[in-house]
Amino acid sequence: MKKKLILLDMICYIALPLLIWNYGRELLGDYPAMLISTIPGFIYTVYRFVMERQFNIAGLFIIGSLFISTTVKILSGSAEQMLWNGIYLGLFYVFIHLIALIFRRPLALYFAVDFVYLQGWPRNQSTPVFYTKGIFMWFQIIQILFIVRGLFVAGLKMWLLQKYGVDGYNQMLIYRQICEWVFGLAITGLFIYTNVPINKYFEQKQKDDEIESDLNQSSI
């Protein structure tokens, strides 16, 4: 399944955008070709959102990000401005993650709450568990990774844009996706690591609930 997702990522986020950009810019112009090249990634992201059934904070964040980024691209007016606006938008998301970190409300924690909710655990039960001392620290670290990733990708895109201009769009697509994969693996690894004690807690709670239910039934 992971290999299939990586292949789809490469097709929708790299191969198709590069194909549209390289063969469409002479026919359509830089800006229309760049704008159209974002469509495969947009459609694929919506498809992944629907198939993976992400809701609430995670879902709102994804859909909100898609809406904002698409609006910014359409209103940019030129290929170069579209690239600069993408950098500014990335820094805006870094600011959101930073505020969440400062106020000790890491978005990573709420994404995890949404995930365990889909497994059947109410949010009012799981959220206090995630805020316990041994677990909360890891969500703060994941939040820091979100910030580092955003700054790194924005800095890389800015450097490529200043050095190559719009012609550096090819490199941006490739390097950006590589960065997303590297940071994505690190973030996923940390989510998996934090999931171990969380699963143990809920497994034990389920056993305790079953024992309590059996005792109640036997006392009737």
ChimeraX attribute file (.defattr): number of C-alpha atoms within 10 A of each C-alpha:
attribute: neighborCount
match mode: 1-to-1
recipient: residues
	/A:1	6
	/A:2	7
	/A:3	8
	/A:4	9
	/A:5	11
	/A:6	12
	/A:7	12
	/A:8	15
	/A:9	17
	/A:10	17
	/A:11	16
	/A:12	21
	/A:13	23
	/A:14	23
	/A:15	17
	/A:16	17
	/A:17	24
	/A:18	22
	/A:19	13
	/A:20	18
	/A:21	24
	/A:22	18
	/A:23	11
	/A:24	17
	/A:25	14
	/A:26	10
	/A:27	10
	/A:28	13
	/A:29	13
	/A:30	18
	/A:31	22
	/A:32	17
	/A:33	22
	/A:34	26
	/A:35	20
	/A:36	14
	/A:37	23
	/A:38	20
	/A:39	17
	/A:40	17
	/A:41	19
	/A:42	17
	/A:43	12
	/A:44	16
	/A:45	18
	/A:46	14
	/A:47	12
	/A:48	13
	/A:49	16
	/A:50	12
	/A:51	9
	/A:52	9
	/A:53	12
	/A:54	18
	/A:55	18
	/A:56	12
	/A:57	17
	/A:58	20
	/A:59	16
	/A:60	12
	/A:61	15
	/A:62	16
	/A:63	16
	/A:64	12
	/A:65	14
	/A:66	15
	/A:67	12
	/A:68	11
	/A:69	18
	/A:70	16
	/A:71	11
	/A:72	16
	/A:73	20
	/A:74	13
	/A:75	12
	/A:76	18
	/A:77	13
	/A:78	16
	/A:79	20
	/A:80	18
	/A:81	16
	/A:82	21
	/A:83	22
	/A:84	16
	/A:85	17
	/A:86	19
	/A:87	20
	/A:88	14
	/A:89	18
	/A:90	20
	/A:91	18
	/A:92	13
	/A:93	16
	/A:94	21
	/A:95	15
	/A:96	14
	/A:97	21
	/A:98	18
	/A:99	13
	/A:100	16
	/A:101	20
	/A:102	10
	/A:103	8
	/A:104	16
	/A:105	18
	/A:106	22
	/A:107	21
	/A:108	24
	/A:109	23
	/A:110	19
	/A:111	19
	/A:112	19
	/A:113	24
	/A:114	22
	/A:115	17
	/A:116	19
	/A:117	16
	/A:118	12
	/A:119	9
	/A:120	8
	/A:121	15
	/A:122	13
	/A:123	15
	/A:124	10
	/A:125	12
	/A:126	19
	/A:127	17
	/A:128	10
	/A:129	18
	/A:130	22
	/A:131	15
	/A:132	10
	/A:133	9
	/A:134	11
	/A:135	17
	/A:136	18
	/A:137	15
	/A:138	18
	/A:139	25
	/A:140	20
	/A:141	16
	/A:142	22
	/A:143	24
	/A:144	18
	/A:145	18
	/A:146	21
	/A:147	20
	/A:148	14
	/A:149	19
	/A:150	24
	/A:151	18
	/A:152	14
	/A:153	20
	/A:154	21
	/A:155	15
	/A:156	17
	/A:157	23
	/A:158	18
	/A:159	14
	/A:160	19
	/A:161	20
	/A:162	10
	/A:163	11
	/A:164	11
	/A:165	14
	/A:166	19
	/A:167	14
	/A:168	15
	/A:169	22
	/A:170	16
	/A:171	16
	/A:172	21
	/A:173	16
	/A:174	15
	/A:175	17
	/A:176	18
	/A:177	17
	/A:178	14
	/A:179	16
	/A:180	14
	/A:181	14
	/A:182	12
	/A:183	17
	/A:184	15
	/A:185	12
	/A:186	14
	/A:187	19
	/A:188	12
	/A:189	13
	/A:190	16
	/A:191	18
	/A:192	12
	/A:193	13
	/A:194	19
	/A:195	16
	/A:196	10
	/A:197	15
	/A:198	17
	/A:199	12
	/A:200	11
	/A:201	13
	/A:202	16
	/A:203	12
	/A:204	12
	/A:205	12
	/A:206	12
	/A:207	11
	/A:208	12
	/A:209	12
	/A:210	12
	/A:211	12
	/A:212	12
	/A:213	12
	/A:214	11
	/A:215	11
	/A:216	10
	/A:217	9
	/A:218	8
	/A:219	7
	/A:220	5
